[in-house]
């Protein structure tokens, strides 16, 4: 927390950030840029890469906490898209497209880097990191555009389970890299990944069951914001304490609540109403935390990584979308809508560099530099895709 003497500066900075959030929301409706990208760019200007107007305590101490809370809110809201009824309606498309985009990215990134002469273990590590996406950015763009329909439902379903696939595939890639390098511990790496996924799901169920029962009962007919926010933040804290995935735990909690308290949607509406102020701070501080200088270190390897990730997302989702019998819009545009990438990739890069310190000077610059690009450009492309899909669906329905 900031010192007493810094309270005026802290309050001024907070006020300025919320005003910027309002401006970004207005500009996002009048320009091609989504408010996510506008907030990230504003954060860059306010942070160390710009004019250094934000207190360091915001970036160093507040941002990690806000990240956990924001991701838990996103996970909880995405859980609403994975109820049993939603799974029966689009489960096959969501499952196969999500598997396809992950496997496509892993294959294309690994192949491209090996063809460039990179060590196979290092190529597998970067391939395991590449599928990670940015659920917070994608969900906010969907909310900002207010577009609904089959494509959006599939997109939100894919994004919701993307974190689970990402953790699993990274565990396998880490295990394979350790086996190739003779470090051993491959089974331990796989077991750790499976344990994190299983533990996160279990935590979500344990918290989701009482939440589903209590919601609407503490205050009959109208669950308060304290109920919903308290349990979501509790889920975030418990996940961090137990070293689990907070977004996966919160998503599971959301699935349980949406499935068992299906008589109303008030918990989700309460979180939905509270989410935007947190997201303003989250995206602004994310922008302030971006290492723009790392872009210079991306080089040919980073360029190949970026192009291969895009190709993998598009080809994987198209191929498996066809296997799932998904419509042409899903097959053609789903991959590009999944371009945003954020903190999960950075976290996986840190884990990989800890296990392979000899690769640290390649992994971190490539992942950080590419994340900066995907974080800023990705939401713009996602929004253009969503607006194009809306125009196509509107035209089809009008015929």
C-alpha positions as a Markdown table, in Angstrom:
| # | Residue | x | y | z |
|---|---|---|---|---|
| 1 | Unk | 0.0 | 0.0 | 0.0 |
| 2 | Unk | 1.2 | 3.6 | -0.6 |
| 3 | Unk | 2.5 | 5.6 | 2.2 |
| 4 | Unk | 0.2 | 8.2 | 3.9 |
| 5 | Unk | 2.0 | 11.1 | 2.2 |
| 6 | Unk | 1.3 | 9.6 | -1.2 |
| 7 | Unk | -2.5 | 9.4 | -0.7 |
| 8 | Unk | -3.2 | 12.6 | -2.8 |
| 9 | Unk | -1.1 | 11.3 | -5.6 |
| 10 | Unk | -2.7 | 7.8 | -5.4 |
| 11 | Unk | -6.2 | 9.3 | -5.5 |
| 12 | Unk | -5.4 | 11.6 | -8.3 |
| 13 | Unk | -3.9 | 8.7 | -10.3 |
| 14 | Unk | -7.0 | 6.5 | -9.6 |
| 15 | Unk | -9.3 | 9.3 | -10.7 |
| 16 | Unk | -7.3 | 9.9 | -13.8 |
| 17 | Unk | -7.4 | 6.1 | -14.7 |
| 18 | Unk | -11.2 | 5.9 | -14.3 |
| 19 | Unk | -11.7 | 9.0 | -16.4 |
| 20 | Unk | -9.4 | 7.4 | -19.1 |
| 21 | Unk | -11.6 | 4.4 | -18.9 |
| 22 | Unk | -14.7 | 6.5 | -19.7 |
| 23 | Unk | -12.8 | 8.2 | -22.6 |
| 24 | Unk | -11.7 | 4.8 | -23.9 |
| 25 | Unk | -15.3 | 3.5 | -23.8 |
| 26 | Unk | -16.5 | 6.6 | -25.7 |
| 27 | Unk | -13.7 | 6.4 | -28.3 |
| 28 | Unk | -14.2 | 2.7 | -28.7 |
| 29 | Unk | -17.7 | 3.3 | -30.0 |
| 30 | Unk | -16.7 | 5.9 | -32.5 |
| 31 | Unk | -13.4 | 4.5 | -33.8 |
| 32 | Unk | -12.2 | 1.1 | -35.2 |
| 33 | Unk | -10.1 | 0.6 | -32.0 |
| 34 | Unk | -11.6 | -1.4 | -29.2 |
| 35 | Unk | -11.5 | 0.1 | -25.8 |
| 36 | Unk | -9.1 | -2.7 | -24.7 |
| 37 | Unk | -6.4 | -1.5 | -27.1 |
| 38 | Unk | -7.1 | 2.2 | -26.2 |
| 39 | Unk | -6.6 | 1.4 | -22.5 |
| 40 | Unk | -3.4 | -0.6 | -23.2 |
| 41 | Unk | -2.0 | 2.3 | -25.3 |
| 42 | Unk | -3.0 | 4.8 | -22.6 |
| 43 | Unk | -1.2 | 2.6 | -20.0 |
| 44 | Unk | 1.9 | 2.5 | -22.1 |
| 45 | Unk | 1.9 | 6.3 | -22.2 |
| 46 | Unk | 1.3 | 6.6 | -18.5 |
| 47 | Unk | 3.9 | 3.9 | -17.6 |
| 48 | Unk | 7.7 | 3.7 | -17.6 |
| 49 | Unk | 7.8 | 3.5 | -21.4 |
| 50 | Unk | 5.9 | 6.8 | -21.6 |
| 51 | Unk | 5.7 | 9.7 | -19.2 |
| 52 | Unk | 5.9 | 7.7 | -15.9 |
| 53 | Unk | 2.9 | 9.3 | -14.5 |
| 54 | Unk | 1.7 | 6.3 | -12.5 |
| 55 | Unk | 3.0 | 5.6 | -9.0 |
| 56 | Unk | 5.3 | 2.6 | -9.0 |
| 57 | Unk | 3.2 | 0.9 | -6.3 |
| 58 | Unk | 0.4 | 0.6 | -8.9 |
| 59 | Unk | 2.5 | -1.4 | -11.4 |
| 60 | Unk | 4.6 | -3.4 | -8.9 |
| 61 | Unk | 2.0 | -4.2 | -6.2 |
| 62 | Unk | -1.5 | -3.5 | -7.4 |
| 63 | Unk | -1.3 | -5.0 | -10.9 |
| 64 | Unk | -0.6 | -8.6 | -9.8 |
| 65 | Unk | -3.6 | -8.4 | -7.4 |
| 66 | Unk | -5.9 | -6.8 | -10.0 |
| 67 | Unk | -4.8 | -9.4 | -12.5 |
| 68 | Unk | -6.0 | -12.3 | -10.3 |
| 69 | Unk | -9.3 | -10.6 | -9.4 |
| 70 | Unk | -10.0 | -9.6 | -13.0 |
| 71 | Unk | -9.2 | -13.1 | -14.4 |
| 72 | Unk | -11.5 | -14.7 | -11.8 |
| 73 | Unk | -14.3 | -12.4 | -12.8 |
| 74 | Unk | -13.7 | -13.3 | -16.5 |
| 75 | Unk | -13.6 | -17.0 | -15.7 |
| 76 | Unk | -16.8 | -16.8 | -13.6 |
| 77 | Unk | -18.7 | -15.0 | -16.5 |
| 78 | Unk | -17.3 | -17.4 | -19.1 |
| 79 | Unk | -18.6 | -20.3 | -17.0 |
| 80 | Unk | -22.1 | -19.2 | -17.8 |
| 81 | Unk | -21.4 | -20.2 | -21.4 |
| 82 | Unk | -20.5 | -23.8 | -20.5 |
| 83 | Unk | -23.7 | -25.0 | -18.9 |
| 84 | Unk | -25.0 | -28.5 | -19.8 |
| 85 | Unk | -27.6 | -27.0 | -22.1 |
| 86 | Unk | -25.0 | -24.9 | -23.9 |
| 87 | Unk | -22.7 | -27.9 | -24.2 |
| 88 | Unk | -25.5 | -30.0 | -25.7 |
| 89 | Unk | -26.1 | -27.2 | -28.2 |
| 90 | Unk | -22.6 | -26.4 | -29.3 |
| 91 | Unk | -20.4 | -28.8 | -27.3 |
| 92 | Unk | -19.0 | -30.6 | -30.2 |
| 93 | Unk | -18.0 | -27.4 | -32.1 |
| 94 | Unk | -16.5 | -25.8 | -29.0 |
| 95 | Unk | -14.6 | -29.0 | -28.0 |
| 96 | Unk | -13.1 | -29.7 | -31.4 |
| 97 | Unk | -12.4 | -26.1 | -32.4 |
| 98 | Unk | -10.6 | -25.5 | -29.1 |
| 99 | Unk | -8.5 | -28.7 | -29.5 |
| 100 | Unk | -7.8 | -27.8 | -33.1 |
| 101 | Unk | -6.6 | -24.3 | -32.5 |
| 102 | Unk | -4.3 | -25.5 | -29.7 |
| 103 | Unk | -2.8 | -28.4 | -31.7 |
| 104 | Unk | -2.5 | -26.2 | -34.8 |
| 105 | Unk | -0.5 | -23.6 | -32.9 |
| 106 | Unk | 1.8 | -26.2 | -31.3 |
| 107 | Unk | 2.4 | -27.9 | -34.7 |
| 108 | Unk | 3.0 | -24.7 | -36.7 |
| 109 | Unk | 5.2 | -23.0 | -34.1 |
| 110 | Unk | 7.3 | -26.1 | -33.4 |
| 111 | Unk | 7.7 | -26.8 | -37.1 |
| 112 | Unk | 8.7 | -23.2 | -38.0 |
| 113 | Unk | 11.3 | -22.9 | -35.3 |
| 114 | Unk | 12.8 | -26.3 | -36.0 |
| 115 | Unk | 13.1 | -25.4 | -39.7 |
| 116 | Unk | 14.9 | -22.3 | -38.6 |
| 117 | Unk | 17.5 | -24.5 | -36.9 |
| 118 | Unk | 16.4 | -24.0 | -33.3 |
| 119 | Unk | 17.1 | -26.6 | -30.7 |
| 120 | Unk | 14.1 | -29.1 | -30.6 |
| 121 | Unk | 13.7 | -28.7 | -26.8 |
| 122 | Unk | 13.5 | -24.9 | -27.1 |
| 123 | Unk | 11.1 | -25.1 | -30.0 |
| 124 | Unk | 8.8 | -27.4 | -28.0 |
| 125 | Unk | 8.9 | -25.0 | -25.0 |
| 126 | Unk | 7.9 | -22.0 | -27.2 |
| 127 | Unk | 5.3 | -24.1 | -29.0 |
| 128 | Unk | 3.8 | -25.0 | -25.6 |
| 129 | Unk | 3.5 | -21.3 | -24.6 |
| 130 | Unk | 2.0 | -20.1 | -27.9 |
| 131 | Unk | -1.6 | -21.4 | -27.5 |
| 132 | Unk | -2.3 | -19.2 | -24.5 |
| 133 | Unk | -4.9 | -16.5 | -25.2 |
| 134 | Unk | -6.4 | -13.5 | -23.5 |
| 135 | Unk | -9.9 | -14.3 | -22.2 |
| 136 | Unk | -10.3 | -10.9 | -20.5 |
| 137 | Unk | -9.6 | -9.0 | -23.8 |
| 138 | Unk | -11.9 | -11.2 | -25.9 |
| 139 | Unk | -14.8 | -11.1 | -23.4 |
| 140 | Unk | -14.6 | -7.4 | -23.1 |
| 141 | Unk | -14.7 | -6.9 | -26.9 |
| 142 | Unk | -17.8 | -9.2 | -27.0 |
| 143 | Unk | -19.4 | -7.1 | -24.3 |
| 144 | Unk | -18.4 | -3.8 | -26.0 |
| 145 | Unk | -19.8 | -4.8 | -29.4 |
| 146 | Unk | -22.9 | -6.4 | -27.9 |
| 147 | Unk | -23.0 | -9.0 | -30.7 |
| 148 | Unk | -24.7 | -12.3 | -30.1 |
| 149 | Unk | -25.3 | -15.4 | -32.1 |
| 150 | Unk | -23.8 | -18.8 | -32.9 |
| 151 | Unk | -20.3 | -17.5 | -33.7 |
| 152 | Unk | -20.1 | -15.5 | -30.4 |
| 153 | Unk | -21.4 | -18.5 | -28.3 |
| 154 | Unk | -18.7 | -20.7 | -29.9 |
| 155 | Unk | -16.0 | -18.1 | -29.4 |
| 156 | Unk | -16.8 | -17.7 | -25.7 |
| 157 | Unk | -17.0 | -21.4 | -25.2 |
| 158 | Unk | -13.6 | -21.9 | -26.9 |
| 159 | Unk | -12.0 | -19.1 | -24.9 |
| 160 | Unk | -13.5 | -20.5 | -21.7 |
| 161 | Unk | -11.7 | -23.9 | -21.9 |
| 162 | Unk | -8.6 | -22.6 | -23.7 |
| 163 | Unk | -6.8 | -22.1 | -20.3 |
| 164 | Unk | -7.3 | -25.8 | -19.4 |
| 165 | Unk | -5.9 | -27.0 | -22.8 |
| 166 | Unk | -3.1 | -24.5 | -22.5 |
| 167 | Unk | -2.0 | -25.7 | -19.1 |
| 168 | Unk | -2.2 | -29.3 | -20.3 |
| 169 | Unk | -0.3 | -28.9 | -23.6 |
| 170 | Unk | 2.4 | -26.8 | -21.8 |
| 171 | Unk | 2.9 | -29.6 | -19.3 |
| 172 | Unk | 3.4 | -32.1 | -22.1 |
| 173 | Unk | 5.8 | -29.8 | -24.0 |
| 174 | Unk | 7.8 | -29.1 | -20.8 |
| 175 | Unk | 8.0 | -32.9 | -20.1 |
| 176 | Unk | 9.1 | -33.6 | -23.7 |
| 177 | Unk | 11.8 | -30.9 | -23.5 |
| 178 | Unk | 13.1 | -32.2 | -20.2 |
| 179 | Unk | 13.2 | -35.8 | -21.7 |
| 180 | Unk | 15.1 | -34.5 | -24.7 |
| 181 | Unk | 17.6 | -32.6 | -22.7 |
| 182 | Unk | 18.2 | -35.5 | -20.3 |
| 183 | Unk | 16.9 | -33.6 | -17.2 |
| 184 | Unk | 14.4 | -36.3 | -16.3 |
| 185 | Unk | 11.2 | -35.4 | -14.4 |
| 186 | Unk | 9.0 | -35.7 | -17.5 |
| 187 | Unk | 6.3 | -37.6 | -15.6 |
| 188 | Unk | 6.5 | -35.1 | -12.8 |
| 189 | Unk | 5.9 | -32.2 | -15.2 |
| 190 | Unk | 2.8 | -34.0 | -16.7 |
| 191 | Unk | 1.5 | -34.9 | -13.3 |
| 192 | Unk | 2.0 | -31.3 | -12.1 |
| 193 | Unk | -0.1 | -30.0 | -15.0 |
| 194 | Unk | -2.8 | -32.6 | -14.5 |
| 195 | Unk | -2.8 | -31.9 | -10.8 |
| 196 | Unk | -3.2 | -28.1 | -11.4 |
| 197 | Unk | -6.1 | -28.7 | -13.7 |
| 198 | Unk | -7.8 | -31.2 | -11.5 |
| 199 | Unk | -7.3 | -29.1 | -8.3 |
| 200 | Unk | -8.6 | -26.0 | -10.0 |
| 201 | Unk | -11.8 | -27.8 | -11.1 |
| 202 | Unk | -12.3 | -29.3 | -7.6 |
| 203 | Unk | -11.9 | -25.9 | -6.0 |
| 204 | Unk | -14.5 | -24.4 | -8.4 |
| 205 | Unk | -16.9 | -27.2 | -7.5 |
| 206 | Unk | -16.3 | -26.8 | -3.8 |
| 207 | Unk | -17.0 | -23.1 | -3.9 |
| 208 | Unk | -19.7 | -23.3 | -6.6 |
| 209 | Unk | -22.0 | -25.6 | -4.7 |
| 210 | Unk | -22.6 | -23.4 | -1.7 |
| 211 | Unk | -22.7 | -20.3 | -4.0 |
| 212 | Unk | -25.4 | -21.9 | -6.1 |
| 213 | Unk | -27.4 | -22.7 | -3.0 |
| 214 | Unk | -27.0 | -19.4 | -1.2 |
| 215 | Unk | -27.5 | -17.0 | -4.1 |
| 216 | Unk | -30.9 | -15.5 | -3.9 |
| 217 | Unk | -31.5 | -16.9 | -0.4 |
| 218 | Unk | -29.4 | -14.5 | 1.8 |
| 219 | Unk | -31.6 | -11.7 | 0.4 |
| 220 | Unk | -34.6 | -13.5 | -1.1 |
| 221 | Unk | -35.0 | -12.8 | -4.8 |
| 222 | Unk | -32.1 | -10.5 | -5.2 |
| 223 | Unk | -28.6 | -11.6 | -4.4 |
| 224 | Unk | -26.4 | -8.7 | -3.4 |
| 225 | Unk | -23.1 | -7.7 | -5.0 |
| 226 | Unk | -21.4 | -8.7 | -1.8 |
| 227 | Unk | -22.4 | -12.3 | -2.2 |
| 228 | Unk | -21.2 | -12.6 | -5.8 |
| 229 | Unk | -18.1 | -10.5 | -5.5 |
| 230 | Unk | -17.1 | -12.1 | -2.1 |
| 231 | Unk | -17.1 | -15.6 | -3.5 |
| 232 | Unk | -15.3 | -14.7 | -6.7 |
| 233 | Unk | -12.6 | -13.0 | -4.8 |
| 234 | Unk | -12.5 | -15.8 | -2.3 |
| 235 | Unk | -12.0 | -18.2 | -5.2 |
| 236 | Unk | -9.1 | -16.0 | -6.5 |
| 237 | Unk | -7.4 | -16.0 | -3.1 |
| 238 | Unk | -7.8 | -19.7 | -2.6 |
| 239 | Unk | -6.4 | -20.5 | -6.1 |
| 240 | Unk | -3.3 | -18.4 | -5.5 |
| 241 | Unk | -2.8 | -20.0 | -2.0 |
| 242 | Unk | -3.1 | -23.5 | -3.4 |
| 243 | Unk | -1.0 | -22.7 | -6.5 |
| 244 | Unk | -3.9 | -23.4 | -8.9 |
| 245 | Unk | -5.3 | -21.7 | -12.0 |
| 246 | Unk | -7.7 | -19.0 | -10.8 |
| 247 | Unk | -9.4 | -18.5 | -14.1 |
| 248 | Unk | -10.1 | -22.3 | -14.4 |
| 249 | Unk | -11.4 | -22.5 | -10.8 |
| 250 | Unk | -13.6 | -19.5 | -11.3 |
| 251 | Unk | -14.9 | -20.8 | -14.6 |
| 252 | Unk | -15.8 | -24.1 | -12.9 |
| 253 | Unk | -17.6 | -22.2 | -10.2 |
| 254 | Unk | -19.5 | -20.3 | -12.8 |
| 255 | Unk | -20.5 | -23.5 | -14.5 |
| 256 | Unk | -21.8 | -24.9 | -11.3 |
| 257 | Unk | -23.8 | -21.8 | -10.4 |
| 258 | Unk | -25.2 | -21.4 | -13.8 |
| 259 | Unk | -26.3 | -25.1 | -13.9 |
| 260 | Unk | -27.7 | -25.4 | -10.4 |
| 261 | Unk | -29.2 | -21.9 | -10.0 |
| 262 | Unk | -30.7 | -21.8 | -13.4 |
| 263 | Unk | -33.8 | -20.1 | -12.2 |
| 264 | Unk | -32.1 | -16.7 | -12.4 |
| 265 | Unk | -28.9 | -15.1 | -13.7 |
| 266 | Unk | -28.5 | -12.5 | -11.0 |
| 267 | Unk | -25.0 | -13.5 | -9.7 |
| 268 | Unk | -23.6 | -13.1 | -13.2 |
| 269 | Unk | -25.4 | -9.7 | -13.7 |
| 270 | Unk | -23.9 | -8.5 | -10.4 |
| 271 | Unk | -20.3 | -9.4 | -11.4 |
| 272 | Unk | -21.0 | -8.1 | -14.9 |
| 273 | Unk | -21.9 | -4.7 | -13.4 |
| 274 | Unk | -18.8 | -4.6 | -11.2 |
| 275 | Unk | -16.4 | -5.9 | -13.8 |
| 276 | Unk | -15.7 | -2.8 | -15.9 |
| 277 | Unk | -14.0 | -0.6 | -13.1 |
| 278 | Unk | -11.7 | -3.5 | -12.4 |
| 279 | Unk | -11.0 | -4.0 | -16.1 |
| 280 | Unk | -10.1 | -0.3 | -16.5 |
| 281 | Unk | -7.4 | -0.6 | -13.9 |
| 282 | Unk | -6.3 | -4.0 | -15.2 |
| 283 | Unk | -5.8 | -3.0 | -18.8 |
| 284 | Unk | -4.2 | 0.4 | -18.0 |
| 285 | Unk | -1.7 | -1.3 | -15.6 |
| 286 | Unk | -1.2 | -4.1 | -18.2 |
| 287 | Unk | -0.2 | -1.4 | -20.7 |
| 288 | Unk | 2.1 | 0.3 | -18.1 |
| 289 | Unk | 3.7 | -3.1 | -17.5 |
| 290 | Unk | 4.4 | -3.9 | -21.2 |
| 291 | Unk | 8.1 | -4.0 | -22.0 |
| 292 | Unk | 8.1 | -2.1 | -25.3 |
| 293 | Unk | 11.9 | -2.2 | -25.5 |
| 294 | Unk | 11.7 | -6.0 | -25.8 |
| 295 | Unk | 10.2 | -5.6 | -29.3 |
| 296 | Unk | 13.7 | -4.8 | -30.6 |
| 297 | Unk | 14.9 | -8.2 | -29.4 |
| 298 | Unk | 12.2 | -10.2 | -31.1 |
| 299 | Unk | 14.1 | -10.7 | -34.4 |
| 300 | Unk | 13.6 | -13.4 | -36.9 |
| 301 | Unk | 12.8 | -16.0 | -34.3 |
| 302 | Unk | 10.0 | -13.8 | -32.9 |
| 303 | Unk | 8.7 | -13.0 | -36.4 |
| 304 | Unk | 8.5 | -16.7 | -37.2 |
| 305 | Unk | 6.8 | -17.4 | -33.8 |
| 306 | Unk | 4.2 | -14.7 | -34.5 |
| 307 | Unk | 3.4 | -15.8 | -38.0 |
| 308 | Unk | 3.3 | -19.5 | -37.1 |
| 309 | Unk | 1.0 | -18.8 | -34.1 |
| 310 | Unk | -1.4 | -17.0 | -36.5 |
| 311 | Unk | -1.2 | -19.8 | -39.1 |
| 312 | Unk | -1.8 | -22.4 | -36.4 |
| 313 | Unk | -4.9 | -20.7 | -35.0 |
| 314 | Unk | -6.5 | -20.3 | -38.4 |
| 315 | Unk | -5.6 | -23.7 | -39.9 |
| 316 | Unk | -6.3 | -25.6 | -36.7 |
| 317 | Unk | -9.7 | -24.1 | -36.0 |
| 318 | Unk | -10.7 | -24.4 | -39.7 |
| 319 | Unk | -9.7 | -28.0 | -40.0 |
| 320 | Unk | -11.3 | -29.2 | -36.7 |
| 321 | Unk | -14.3 | -26.9 | -37.2 |
| 322 | Unk | -14.9 | -28.8 | -40.4 |
| 323 | Unk | -14.7 | -32.1 | -38.5 |
| 324 | Unk | -17.1 | -30.7 | -36.0 |
| 325 | Unk | -19.6 | -29.7 | -38.7 |
| 326 | Unk | -19.3 | -26.0 | -37.7 |
| 327 | Unk | -20.6 | -23.3 | -40.0 |
| 328 | Unk | -18.4 | -21.5 | -42.5 |
| 329 | Unk | -18.1 | -18.4 | -40.3 |
| 330 | Unk | -16.6 | -20.4 | -37.5 |
| 331 | Unk | -14.2 | -22.2 | -39.8 |
| 332 | Unk | -13.1 | -19.1 | -41.6 |
| 333 | Unk | -12.9 | -16.5 | -38.8 |
| 334 | Unk | -12.5 | -18.3 | -35.4 |
| 335 | Unk | -8.7 | -18.4 | -35.6 |
| 336 | Unk | -8.2 | -14.7 | -36.1 |
| 337 | Unk | -10.7 | -13.9 | -33.3 |
| 338 | Unk | -8.4 | -15.7 | -30.9 |
| 339 | Unk | -5.2 | -13.7 | -31.6 |
| 340 | Unk | -5.1 | -11.6 | -28.3 |
| 341 | Unk | -2.5 | -13.0 | -25.9 |
| 342 | Unk | -1.6 | -11.8 | -22.4 |
| 343 | Unk | -0.5 | -12.7 | -18.9 |
| 344 | Unk | -0.9 | -16.5 | -19.1 |
| 345 | Unk | 1.8 | -16.7 | -21.8 |
| 346 | Unk | 4.2 | -14.6 | -19.7 |
| 347 | Unk | 3.6 | -16.8 | -16.7 |
| 348 | Unk | 4.3 | -20.0 | -18.8 |
| 349 | Unk | 7.4 | -18.3 | -20.2 |
| 350 | Unk | 8.7 | -17.7 | -16.7 |
| 351 | Unk | 8.1 | -21.3 | -15.7 |
| 352 | Unk | 9.9 | -22.5 | -18.8 |
| 353 | Unk | 12.9 | -20.2 | -18.2 |
| 354 | Unk | 13.1 | -21.4 | -14.6 |
| 355 | Unk | 13.3 | -25.1 | -15.8 |
| 356 | Unk | 15.7 | -24.2 | -18.6 |
| 357 | Unk | 17.8 | -21.2 | -17.6 |
| 358 | Unk | 20.1 | -21.7 | -20.6 |
| 359 | Unk | 17.1 | -20.7 | -22.8 |
| 360 | Unk | 16.0 | -17.8 | -20.8 |
| 361 | Unk | 17.6 | -15.1 | -23.0 |
| 362 | Unk | 15.6 | -16.4 | -26.0 |
| 363 | Unk | 12.3 | -17.4 | -24.4 |
| 364 | Unk | 11.6 | -14.2 | -22.4 |
| 365 | Unk | 12.3 | -11.7 | -25.2 |
| 366 | Unk | 10.4 | -13.7 | -27.8 |
| 367 | Unk | 7.3 | -14.2 | -25.6 |
| 368 | Unk | 7.3 | -10.7 | -24.1 |
| 369 | Unk | 7.8 | -9.0 | -27.5 |
| 370 | Unk | 5.2 | -11.1 | -29.3 |
| 371 | Unk | 2.8 | -10.6 | -26.4 |
| 372 | Unk | 3.1 | -6.9 | -26.7 |
| 373 | Unk | 2.1 | -7.2 | -30.4 |
| 374 | Unk | -0.7 | -9.6 | -29.8 |
| 375 | Unk | -2.0 | -7.6 | -26.9 |
| 376 | Unk | -2.3 | -4.4 | -28.9 |
| 377 | Unk | -3.1 | -5.6 | -32.4 |
| 378 | Unk | -5.0 | -8.7 | -31.5 |
| 379 | Unk | -8.1 | -7.0 | -30.0 |
| 380 | Unk | -8.4 | -4.8 | -33.1 |
| 381 | Unk | -8.5 | -7.8 | -35.3 |
| 382 | Unk | -10.9 | -9.6 | -33.0 |
| 383 | Unk | -13.3 | -6.7 | -33.1 |
| 384 | Unk | -13.1 | -6.4 | -36.9 |
| 385 | Unk | -13.9 | -10.2 | -37.1 |
| 386 | Unk | -16.9 | -9.9 | -34.8 |
| 387 | Unk | -18.3 | -6.9 | -36.6 |
| 388 | Unk | -17.8 | -8.7 | -40.0 |
| 389 | Unk | -19.6 | -11.8 | -38.6 |
| 390 | Unk | -22.4 | -9.6 | -37.3 |
| 391 | Unk | -22.8 | -8.0 | -40.8 |
| 392 | Unk | -22.8 | -11.4 | -42.5 |
| 393 | Unk | -25.3 | -12.9 | -40.1 |
| 394 | Unk | -27.6 | -9.8 | -40.3 |
| 395 | Unk | -27.5 | -10.0 | -44.1 |
| 396 | Unk | -28.3 | -13.7 | -44.0 |
| 397 | Unk | -31.2 | -13.2 | -41.6 |
| 398 | Unk | -32.5 | -10.3 | -43.8 |
| 399 | Unk | -32.7 | -12.4 | -46.9 |
